[in-house]
Amino acid sequence: MHAGSHPEKNHGIVNPAIYHASTVSYPTMKDFEEKRADPINNFLYGRHGTPTARDFQEAVATIEGGDRTVAVGSGLAAISVAMLAFVGTGDHVLVCDNAYGPTRRLCEDFLKRFGVETTYYDPLIGAGIEDLIRPNTNTIYVESPGSHTFEIQDIPAITDTVHKHGVKVVMDNTWSAGYYFKPFDHGVDVSVQAATKYYVAHSDAMLGTVTFMEKDTETVIDTARVLGNNAAPDDAYLGLRGMRTLSARLARHQKTGLQLAEWFKGRPEVDRVLHPALPDCPGHKIWQRDFTGSSGLFSVVFKKCSPAGMAALVDGLELFALGGSWGGFESLVLPTNATRTVTEWHDNGRCVRFHAGLEDPDDLIEDLAAGVKRLTAAG
Ligand SMILES: Cc1ncc(COP(=O)(O)O)c(C=O)c1O
């Protein structure tokens, strides 16, 4: 709520100023050298960050429980920085089979061009990950839960196992917003947020964060810099502003998400509901052990759903817009199109992801009830 807020340094004003900057000037060489040596306030050039981004970064590091955060232009940029910070030619990376699609593309297509090999693993593998470690395994990428199919991973078992082999653990922690899962308490080395989602929260800016412990500072910050990645000041401001209401919003997303998930569970048209807080979600017991809550994103697998039925459901919804993002104030719907390499997933076409927004839950259920009726009628 208050992290990154410094009214004492800002005329008593509780929110930071928005610094637009490219050129930064210095009165003397001595000032220039001092600024360069300062690990936090080295605003040498706009691309190296601004005081606005610094305050946002401080808030994110606080909520995630890491030492430092670097803010970049999107969640995907944050994932790229986190992966590129550690891997090099000849390395091998492990990636969960339920990872966000563009992350898969980053690893299996882009990193491949630089001689990095990717192996996917079953997100439910736990300590069994040891069998996949090779002498050149360098990094493991975990996303828990997966943002379409919602398997929860045994992060402590994975981090304990891979650390014995010197492997870095990078996590996409966006679903929990760093609020319901504390990655550094569970051995994660680098935590990524698509801050576009629950931090910005109003669907009007792209933003990402990479959070890490002191030991990885140089590697991560250098990588963000060499890639030319930084967060625009207006967007960093919006991310920080969103964080001020995060706890209240998440409580509402959680409550409504659970209400909708329970409602779907009681419907005869539904095969299963993939929501980590429900017992039949893969990894639910681990969620109970490691998480303190759930956010508003979950999926529903229908027993039967023709393409016409899917279109009838989605097109007629009044409060759920068809859209690829989540974490904002508004409810969203998106048919699942998951890709798998080493695990089974045969439910594309009958699986739909919902984001429970901040609307009245009874209105949302009414909208969904009409949608399910249309789906059934379309056959
Ligand atoms: C789980 C997850 N991680 C990362 C991202 C990427 O974030 P951005 O869209 O800000 O690049 C997304 C975006 O949808 C996501 O769902």
Ligand as a Chemical Component Dictionary entry (heavy atoms), coordinates in Angstrom:
data_LIG
# 
_chem_comp.id                   LIG 
_chem_comp.type                 NON-POLYMER 
_chem_comp.pdbx_formal_charge   0 
_chem_comp.three_letter_code    LIG 
# 
loop_
_chem_comp_atom.comp_id 
_chem_comp_atom.atom_id 
_chem_comp_atom.alt_atom_id 
_chem_comp_atom.type_symbol 
_chem_comp_atom.charge 
_chem_comp_atom.model_Cartn_x 
_chem_comp_atom.model_Cartn_y 
_chem_comp_atom.model_Cartn_z 
_chem_comp_atom.pdbx_ordinal 
LIG C1 C1 C 0 0.913  -15.355 -17.774 1  
LIG C2 C2 C 0 1.362  -14.206 -18.613 2  
LIG N1 N1 N 0 2.645  -13.858 -18.552 3  
LIG C3 C3 C 0 3.115  -12.840 -19.290 4  
LIG C4 C4 C 0 2.293  -12.133 -20.130 5  
LIG C5 C5 C 0 2.878  -11.055 -20.980 6  
LIG O1 O1 O 0 2.554  -9.791  -20.508 7  
LIG P1 P1 P 0 2.475  -8.545  -21.507 8  
LIG O2 O2 O 0 1.227  -8.711  -22.282 9  
LIG O3 O3 O 0 2.504  -7.368  -20.584 10 
LIG O4 O4 O 0 3.693  -8.604  -22.376 11 
LIG C6 C6 C 0 0.944  -12.455 -20.209 12 
LIG C7 C7 C 0 0.038  -11.686 -21.108 13 
LIG O5 O5 O 0 -1.049 -12.055 -21.420 14 
LIG C8 C8 C 0 0.468  -13.537 -19.432 15 
LIG O6 O6 O 0 -0.809 -13.920 -19.508 16 
# 
loop_
_chem_comp_bond.comp_id 
_chem_comp_bond.atom_id_1 
_chem_comp_bond.atom_id_2 
_chem_comp_bond.value_order 
_chem_comp_bond.pdbx_ordinal 
LIG C1 C2 SING 1  
LIG C2 N1 SING 2  
LIG C2 C8 DOUB 3  
LIG N1 C3 DOUB 4  
LIG C3 C4 SING 5  
LIG C4 C5 SING 6  
LIG C4 C6 DOUB 7  
LIG C5 O1 SING 8  
LIG O1 P1 SING 9  
LIG P1 O2 DOUB 10 
LIG P1 O3 SING 11 
LIG P1 O4 SING 12 
LIG C6 C7 SING 13 
LIG C6 C8 SING 14 
LIG C7 O5 DOUB 15 
LIG C8 O6 SING 16 
# 
